[in-house]
Amino acid sequence: MTVVGVIFRIHICSCSSTAKVFVHEWAHLRWGVFDEYSYDAPFYVSVNSGKETVEATRCSADITGKYIVQSCTKNNCTTRECEYDQQTKLFEAGCTFVPDKRQNVRASIMNMQSLSSVVEFCDQSTHNEKATNLQNKMCNYKSTWEVIMNSTDFSNTSAINSSSPPFETSFSLLQTKDRVVCLVLDVSGSMIVYNRIKRLQQAAEIFLLQIIEMDSWVGIVTFESTAQITCNLQQIVNETVRQDLITYLPTKTDGGTNICAGVRKGFEVIKQKYSNLDGSEIVLLTDGEDKNMNNCLTEVKNSGSIIHIVALGSNAAQELEQFSNMTEGLKFYATDTVDSNGLIDAFSGISSGSGNISEQSIQV
């Protein structure tokens, strides 16, 4: 972030007014500075050498302009100079400060960034402490540049003394794609104990019917000693597709536990539609009783897919947590207690962090 801030300071003179609006809004977001104009208090009284004058709320105070009132009747508009109001000690209601088009001032981005000469934030030398704006009120009359320079972005960095400025900031435009999720479900022999397979079926059914967003793509893989594709990717376009998907959920158990085989088969399902796995999701539900998960750790790490872990029971392999940590996925743990809702809660927590939020479920 430091480099971005420095570029704003050095290169903004070459930016368009649109770019300066971006800098203005970024300063609000990143450094918490405030606007240096005010709609609530557009004017204030300034006292210089015992003489009172009415000034427009602005920074810097060197911005020149006219104080006018505009009146319009049908298609005819007239303007005149503002009149002084003896009661308020300010200009009359409806008075507007219109800055001159040609200016020599360079500040401030937080006030009139539309002026072509304005290319800097107000600093100590240009800051208008008398202006009745939020920057003075909320930041103890400090200039925007003082606040910015005291941020962690700049407080621990050294100034750039090179005669060559840093590179211009470059931006990449990214486009979201449909959510792609593959359920990779453990059907090994150990899933029969404590009625785990039935609980898996119930929780996965809720996920497919209520949690996964409309327009998402979903596939289902089951695994024991080997892995099988039980349902290729289907796009959820209506409730009929949801109902169809739950018919592919497993009901029987058998064999050993080969988690790597299940994950690889999940990758295979996703690659039927996409050339790479970037941004895809695997929901891996297993009791984790597999000692050979190290065989695919590197493959998982480099896949680009996000793996969410739902570990069931007390014997889950420790490597399961590595799967989620390496891929920035979620991890959930459910006990074998008969009255536990751990599995349902886990599936309910696997909602998308992007896309159309109106389609996302909220647990109440």
C-alpha positions as CSV (number, residue, x, y, z in Angstrom):
1,M,0.0,0.0,0.0
2,T,2.9,2.3,0.6
3,V,3.9,2.4,-3.1
4,V,0.3,3.2,-4.1
5,G,0.3,6.2,-1.7
6,V,3.6,7.5,-3.0
7,I,2.4,7.2,-6.6
8,F,-0.7,9.3,-5.8
9,R,1.6,12.1,-4.5
10,I,4.1,12.1,-7.3
11,H,2.1,11.3,-10.4
12,I,-1.3,12.6,-9.9
13,C,-0.6,15.7,-12.0
14,S,-0.8,13.5,-15.0
15,C,-4.1,11.9,-14.0
16,S,-7.6,12.6,-15.4
17,S,-10.3,14.0,-13.2
18,T,-11.8,10.5,-13.0
19,A,-8.5,9.2,-11.6
20,K,-8.5,12.0,-9.0
21,V,-12.0,11.1,-7.9
22,F,-10.6,7.5,-7.4
23,V,-7.8,9.0,-5.2
24,H,-10.3,11.1,-3.3
25,E,-12.4,8.0,-2.5
26,W,-9.4,5.8,-1.8
27,A,-8.1,8.3,0.8
28,H,-11.5,8.0,2.6
29,L,-11.3,4.2,2.6
30,R,-7.6,3.6,3.3
31,W,-6.6,6.5,5.5
32,G,-9.8,7.7,7.0
33,V,-9.5,11.4,6.0
34,F,-12.6,13.5,5.5
35,D,-14.0,15.9,2.9
36,E,-12.7,19.5,3.1
37,Y,-16.0,21.0,1.8
38,S,-19.3,21.0,3.7
39,Y,-22.9,21.0,2.6
40,D,-24.1,21.6,6.1
41,A,-21.8,24.6,6.7
42,P,-20.8,25.9,3.3
43,F,-19.5,29.2,4.7
44,Y,-17.7,30.5,7.8
45,V,-16.7,33.8,9.2
46,S,-12.9,34.5,9.0
47,V,-11.3,37.3,11.1
48,N,-8.1,38.8,9.8
49,S,-6.6,41.9,11.4
50,G,-9.9,42.6,13.2
51,K,-11.9,42.5,10.0
52,E,-14.6,39.9,9.4
53,T,-15.1,38.3,6.0
54,V,-17.3,35.5,4.8
55,E,-15.4,32.6,3.2
56,A,-16.5,29.4,1.5
57,T,-15.6,26.2,3.3
58,R,-12.6,24.9,1.3
59,C,-9.0,23.8,1.4
60,S,-6.9,25.4,0.5
61,A,-8.3,28.9,1.3
62,D,-6.3,30.2,-1.8
63,I,-8.9,28.8,-4.2
64,T,-10.5,31.8,-5.7
65,G,-14.0,32.1,-7.0
66,K,-17.3,34.0,-6.9
67,Y,-20.3,34.0,-4.5
68,I,-23.4,34.0,-6.6
69,V,-27.1,33.3,-6.4
70,Q,-28.8,31.8,-9.5
71,S,-32.5,32.4,-10.2
72,C,-34.4,30.6,-13.0
73,T,-37.8,31.1,-14.5
74,K,-38.7,28.6,-17.2
75,N,-35.8,28.6,-19.6
76,N,-34.3,31.9,-18.4
77,C,-31.7,32.0,-15.7
78,T,-30.0,35.0,-14.1
79,T,-27.1,35.2,-11.6
80,R,-26.1,37.9,-9.2
81,E,-23.7,38.4,-6.3
82,C,-24.7,37.0,-2.9
83,E,-26.0,39.5,-0.3
84,Y,-24.7,39.6,3.2
85,D,-27.2,38.4,5.9
86,Q,-27.0,40.6,9.0
87,Q,-28.7,38.0,11.2
88,T,-26.6,34.9,10.3
89,K,-23.4,37.0,9.6
90,L,-23.1,34.9,6.5
91,F,-24.3,35.0,2.9
92,E,-28.0,34.7,2.1
93,A,-29.7,31.3,1.7
94,G,-29.1,29.9,-1.8
95,C,-25.7,31.4,-2.1
96,T,-23.1,29.2,-3.9
97,F,-19.3,29.5,-4.2
98,V,-18.2,28.9,-7.8
99,P,-14.5,28.5,-8.1
100,D,-12.6,30.2,-11.0
101,K,-11.8,27.8,-13.8
102,R,-8.2,29.0,-13.9
103,Q,-6.3,28.5,-10.6
104,N,-2.7,28.4,-9.4
105,V,-3.4,26.3,-6.3
106,R,-2.4,22.6,-6.2
107,A,-4.5,21.5,-3.2
108,S,-6.7,19.8,-2.3
109,I,-7.8,16.4,-3.6
110,M,-10.3,16.2,-0.7
111,N,-12.0,19.4,-1.8
112,M,-12.0,20.4,-5.4
113,Q,-10.3,17.6,-7.3
114,S,-12.2,18.6,-10.5
115,L,-10.0,21.7,-10.9
116,S,-7.2,21.0,-13.3
117,S,-4.5,22.6,-11.1
118,V,-5.4,20.6,-8.0
119,V,-3.0,17.6,-7.8
120,E,-2.1,17.3,-4.1
121,F,-3.6,16.8,-0.7
122,C,-3.5,19.8,1.7
123,D,-0.4,19.7,3.9
124,Q,0.6,21.9,6.9
125,S,1.6,24.8,4.6
126,T,-1.7,24.9,2.6
127,H,-4.2,23.5,5.2
128,N,-7.2,25.8,6.1
129,E,-7.7,25.3,9.8
130,K,-10.6,27.8,9.9
131,A,-12.8,25.9,7.5
132,T,-15.9,24.4,9.1
133,N,-15.5,20.9,7.6
134,L,-15.3,17.3,8.9
135,Q,-11.5,17.1,8.4
136,N,-10.9,19.8,11.0
137,K,-13.7,18.6,13.2
138,M,-12.8,14.9,13.2
139,C,-9.0,15.1,12.8
140,N,-8.1,17.8,15.4
141,Y,-7.5,20.4,12.7
142,K,-4.7,18.4,11.0
143,S,-4.2,18.5,7.3
144,T,-5.1,15.4,5.2
145,W,-1.5,14.9,4.3
146,E,-0.4,14.8,8.0
147,V,-3.0,12.2,8.7
148,I,-2.0,10.1,5.7
149,M,1.8,10.3,6.6
150,N,1.0,9.2,10.2
151,S,-0.6,6.0,8.9
152,T,1.2,2.7,9.1
153,D,1.6,2.8,5.3
154,F,4.1,5.6,5.6
155,S,5.2,6.0,9.2
156,N,7.8,3.3,9.0
157,T,9.0,3.9,5.4
158,S,11.7,6.1,4.0
159,A,11.3,8.7,1.4
160,I,12.1,8.0,-2.2
161,N,15.2,10.1,-3.1
162,S,15.7,8.8,-6.5
163,S,15.4,11.1,-9.5
164,S,13.4,8.4,-11.2
165,P,9.8,8.1,-10.0
166,P,8.3,4.7,-9.2
167,F,6.4,2.9,-11.9
168,E,2.9,3.9,-12.7
169,T,0.2,1.9,-10.9
170,S,-1.3,-0.8,-13.0
171,F,-4.7,-2.4,-12.5
172,S,-6.0,-5.8,-13.5
173,L,-9.7,-6.3,-14.2
174,L,-10.9,-9.6,-13.0
175,Q,-14.2,-11.3,-13.9
176,T,-16.0,-13.7,-11.6
177,K,-17.1,-17.0,-12.9
178,D,-19.9,-19.3,-11.8
179,R,-19.4,-21.1,-8.5
180,V,-18.2,-24.7,-9.0
181,V,-18.4,-27.1,-6.1
182,C,-17.8,-30.8,-6.0
183,L,-18.9,-32.8,-3.0
184,V,-16.3,-35.5,-2.2
185,L,-18.0,-37.9,0.3
186,D,-16.5,-40.7,2.3
187,V,-18.4,-44.0,2.0
188,S,-15.7,-46.2,3.6
189,G,-16.7,-49.0,6.0
190,S,-16.0,-46.8,9.1
191,M,-18.8,-44.5,8.0
192,I,-21.4,-47.1,9.1
193,V,-20.6,-46.6,12.8
194,Y,-22.7,-44.1,14.8
195,N,-24.9,-43.9,11.7
196,R,-22.5,-41.5,10.1
197,I,-23.6,-42.2,6.5
198,K,-27.2,-41.3,7.3
199,R,-26.2,-38.1,8.9
200,L,-23.9,-37.3,5.9
201,Q,-26.9,-37.8,3.6
202,Q,-29.2,-35.5,5.7
203,A,-26.6,-32.7,5.9
204,A,-25.6,-32.9,2.2
205,E,-29.3,-32.8,1.3
206,I,-29.8,-29.6,3.2
207,F,-26.7,-28.1,1.5
208,L,-28.1,-29.0,-2.0
209,L,-31.6,-28.0,-1.4
210,Q,-31.1,-24.8,0.7
211,I,-27.5,-23.6,0.9
212,I,-25.8,-23.8,-2.5
213,E,-26.7,-20.7,-4.6
214,M,-28.8,-20.7,-7.7
215,D,-26.7,-20.9,-10.9
216,S,-23.9,-22.7,-9.2
217,W,-22.4,-25.9,-10.7
218,V,-22.3,-29.0,-8.5
219,G,-20.8,-32.5,-8.9
220,I,-20.7,-35.5,-6.5
221,V,-17.9,-38.0,-5.9
222,T,-17.8,-40.8,-3.4
223,F,-14.7,-42.7,-2.3
224,E,-13.6,-45.6,-0.2
225,S,-10.5,-47.7,-1.3
226,T,-11.2,-46.1,-4.8
227,A,-13.2,-43.1,-5.9
228,Q,-16.2,-42.9,-8.2
229,I,-18.0,-40.1,-10.0
230,T,-21.7,-40.4,-9.0
231,C,-22.8,-37.2,-10.6
232,N,-21.1,-35.0,-13.1
233,L,-21.4,-31.2,-12.9
234,Q,-24.9,-29.9,-13.1
235,Q,-25.9,-26.3,-13.0
236,I,-28.6,-25.4,-10.5
237,V,-31.1,-23.5,-12.6
238,N,-34.3,-24.6,-10.8
239,E,-35.6,-26.7,-7.9
240,T,-35.9,-29.7,-10.1
241,V,-32.1,-29.8,-10.5
242,R,-31.7,-29.6,-6.7
243,Q,-34.1,-32.6,-6.3
244,D,-32.2,-34.5,-8.9
245,L,-28.9,-34.0,-7.2
246,I,-30.0,-35.4,-3.9
247,T,-30.8,-38.7,-5.6
248,Y,-27.1,-39.2,-6.1
249,L,-26.2,-38.9,-2.4
250,P,-24.7,-42.2,-1.0
251,T,-26.6,-44.5,1.3
252,K,-24.2,-47.5,1.5
253,T,-20.7,-48.0,2.9
254,D,-17.8,-50.4,2.1
255,G,-14.1,-50.7,1.8
256,G,-11.1,-48.7,3.1
257,T,-10.4,-44.9,3.0
258,N,-8.4,-43.3,0.2
259,I,-8.9,-39.6,0.6
260,C,-6.3,-38.7,-2.1
261,A,-8.3,-40.8,-4.6
262,G,-11.5,-38.9,-3.7
263,V,-9.9,-35.5,-4.0
264,R,-8.2,-36.3,-7.4
265,K,-11.6,-37.6,-8.7
266,G,-13.2,-34.3,-7.5
267,F,-10.5,-32.4,-9.6
268,E,-11.4,-34.6,-12.5
269,V,-15.1,-33.7,-12.3
270,I,-14.3,-29.9,-12.2
271,K,-11.9,-30.2,-15.2
272,Q,-14.8,-31.6,-17.3
273,K,-16.0,-28.0,-17.5
274,Y,-12.9,-25.8,-16.7
275,S,-9.3,-26.1,-18.0
276,N,-7.9,-25.2,-14.6
277,L,-9.1,-25.5,-11.0
278,D,-8.6,-21.9,-9.9
279,G,-11.4,-20.8,-7.7
280,S,-13.2,-24.1,-7.7
281,E,-14.3,-25.7,-4.4
282,I,-14.1,-29.2,-3.0
283,V,-16.2,-30.0,0.0
284,L,-14.5,-33.0,1.5
285,L,-16.5,-34.9,4.1
286,T,-14.7,-37.8,5.8
287,D,-14.1,-39.5,9.1
288,G,-10.4,-39.0,8.1
289,E,-9.1,-42.5,9.0
290,D,-6.5,-42.5,6.3
291,K,-2.7,-42.5,7.0
292,N,-1.7,-41.9,3.4
293,M,-2.9,-38.3,2.9
294,N,0.7,-37.1,2.6
295,N,0.7,-38.6,-0.9
296,C,-1.3,-35.7,-2.4
297,L,-0.4,-32.7,-0.2
298,T,1.7,-31.0,-2.8
299,E,-0.8,-31.7,-5.5
300,V,-3.6,-30.2,-3.4
301,K,-1.4,-27.1,-2.6
302,N,-0.7,-26.4,-6.2
303,S,-4.1,-27.1,-7.6
304,G,-5.7,-23.7,-7.2
305,S,-8.8,-25.2,-5.8
306,I,-10.2,-24.4,-2.4
307,I,-10.8,-27.4,-0.1
308,H,-13.3,-27.2,2.7
309,I,-13.0,-29.9,5.3
310,V,-15.8,-31.5,7.2
311,A,-14.2,-34.0,9.6
312,L,-16.5,-36.4,11.3
313,G,-15.6,-38.3,14.5
314,S,-12.6,-38.4,16.7
315,N,-10.1,-40.3,14.5
316,A,-9.7,-37.8,11.7
317,A,-6.1,-37.5,10.3
318,Q,-4.2,-34.4,11.2
319,E,-3.4,-33.8,7.5
320,L,-7.0,-32.9,6.9
321,E,-6.3,-29.5,8.5
322,Q,-3.4,-29.0,6.2
323,F,-5.7,-29.4,3.2
324,S,-7.9,-26.5,4.3
325,N,-5.0,-24.3,5.5
326,M,-3.0,-24.6,2.3
327,T,-6.0,-23.8,0.1
328,E,-7.6,-21.2,2.4
329,G,-10.6,-23.3,2.8
330,L,-13.0,-23.7,5.7
331,K,-12.7,-26.5,8.3
332,F,-15.4,-28.0,10.4
333,Y,-15.5,-30.8,13.0
334,A,-18.6,-32.8,14.0
335,T,-18.9,-35.3,16.8
336,D,-20.6,-38.7,16.8
337,T,-23.1,-37.6,19.4
338,V,-26.5,-38.9,18.3
339,D,-28.3,-35.5,18.9
340,S,-25.5,-33.4,17.4
341,N,-26.2,-31.0,14.6
342,G,-22.5,-30.5,13.8
343,L,-22.8,-31.8,10.2
344,I,-25.8,-29.7,9.3
345,D,-24.1,-26.6,10.8
346,A,-20.9,-27.4,8.9
347,F,-22.7,-27.5,5.5
348,S,-24.7,-24.4,6.4
349,G,-21.4,-22.6,6.9
350,I,-20.1,-23.3,3.4
351,S,-21.7,-20.4,1.6
352,S,-20.1,-18.4,-1.2
353,G,-18.1,-15.2,-0.4
354,S,-18.8,-13.8,-3.8
355,G,-21.5,-13.6,-6.4
356,N,-25.1,-12.6,-6.0
357,I,-25.5,-12.3,-2.2
358,S,-29.3,-12.2,-2.6
359,E,-29.0,-15.9,-3.4
360,Q,-27.1,-16.8,-0.3
361,S,-28.7,-18.4,2.7
362,I,-28.5,-16.9,6.2
363,Q,-28.8,-19.2,9.2
364,V,-31.2,-17.9,11.8
